[in-house]
Amino acid sequence: MDIAIYGGSFNPPHVAHLLAATWALATHPIDELHVVPTFQHPFGKELAPYDDRVRMAELVFGSLPRTRVSRIEESLGGPSMMVRTLEQMRATSPSARLSLIIGSDLVDELPRWHSSERVKELAQLIVVDRGTDPDNNGRFFLPDISSSLIRTLVREKRWREIEPLVPRDVVALIRERGLFA
């Protein structure tokens, strides 16, 4: 069994997150993809309420095959640390091969993660690049979309600019709940 974990704040999730998950499922041997919203940011970053972020993740990833949104970090409690999540996944699925989907922007941050060497022992990294490479070199690149940009656009009520970046069900939930305002 090959299980991929795609963790993140998903504050909010956007189309680049969806594309990353779709690409990973299409190009890697993944039997199950677990999308794991951060329960509590380990570096104290302010996040929308957890239940809202889980619901947005369900709206974005719910139609992908072999994919489920996991509340594992809520059950672990406290600040989210990927090493704890992976160790829990290992405990519940001891024979599974684990992989971790991360953006290339996080590769440089990995040494700052709690027990980063253990993270790399527990899971193979699937790195997704964001932006462009003029030479391409056969690499897959996500559109350069960030959740922080989307939060800024929401605060400025620039809905027309948000709509192509965020699945419409998530835009509706953001508006309905007054998130990121």
Summary of the structure (lengths in Angstrom):
residues: 181
radius of gyration: 16.0
end to end distance: 41.7
largest distance: 48.2
contacts: 546
relative contact order: 0.20
helix: 43%
strand: 18%
